[in-house]
Amino acid sequence: MGHAGMAATVVRYLRSVGAPTTASREPAPVDPLPRPRLRAVREDERAPVDAGEFRRVLGHFATGVTVVTAPAPPGGDGGPAGFACQSFASLSLDPPLVSFMVARTSTTWPRIARAGVFCVNVLGAAQGELCRAFAVSGADKFAGVAHDAAPATGSPRLAGVPAWIDCVIHAVHTGGDHLIVVGRVAALGAVAGQAPPLLFHRGRFGGFTEGA
């Protein structure tokens, strides 16, 4: 599926959840999507696990840290989009697919969805402040951040990252209060000899030390 077909698929998704699309004649502000009413269990079944306990236990699982970016819309109406993301994962080798999860209330996701493309920037151990900058809502996240255009989609490729994965949106699935975004890899690269990855564990950033 080409960029045009994928863009049409994402536009249909946005319409299905009531979000504004670029097909609108008048630009509209990007609002958070409504919180979903989807549940893992029925009301008459056991109560869901406590949210605080869920976060505490799952926090023991260390993850890498990425910044997912998308290009500015055509016509210069707004800048590029991006957000810090810990839920990135490799999904399939043939075809080459990756995935990330994003909250349905995210104000950045509709902008990425309308672009139909994204670039995953894998952060290095010294880029914790860069991650924090992209975790802030409502700020100009790209202010002072050096980047160029990823080769396949034109999404921002941040300077100094150890690796990047340039993707076209392949599918979007619901997953409770999050969306599961699947991307088809169009280009990717890594920098030889680059710093080790940035890790996140139990609410703190850290680095990687090779074991014996």
C-alpha positions, 0 to 999 in steps of 0.5 A: 500500500502506497503513502496515498492509500495509507493516508486514506486508511488513517483518515477513515480511522480518524473519522471513525473516532470523530477526530478532525481531518485535513479534508476539512475546509477550515483548520480545527484545533487538535483536541484529545480523543475521548477516553474509551469505554473499553474494558478488559473485563465485564462489569459483573466480573472481578474488579480490574487491578489497581492502577497504581499497583499495575504501574508499580509492578510493570515498572520493573520491566526496563525499556528502551526510550524513543521519540516518534516524529512525523513531518509538518503537514503540507502547506506549512500549517503547523510544525512537525509532531513528536512525542517520547515513547517507551512502548516501541517494539519490533513486530515482524521481519517479513514484512518488516513491521514495528509497533508502538502504543500511544494513549487515545487522549494524546494530542500528538497522535492525531497529527501523526495519524494525519501524516500517515508516516513516522520515524522512530528515533532510538535515544542514546544514554546521554539524551535523557533531557531530549526525552524530557523535552518531547514528553512535555505537552503543549511546548515547541518540542523541536525548538533548538533540536537539530534534525533532518528529514528521514529518507523515505517519509521526510519525518524528522530524524533527530541528530545524534540518535544511535538508530532510526526507523522510518515508517509508513503507518500500516494499521491501527488497533484499539487496546483499551485506553491506548492505540496500537500503531503498526508501521511498515519499515521503509528505511532504517539505519544505525550509527556505528560506535554510537553511545549505548541506549537510554533505558527507563526503569522504575521511573528513572533513566539509566544506561546499559552495562554489558554483562560478563 
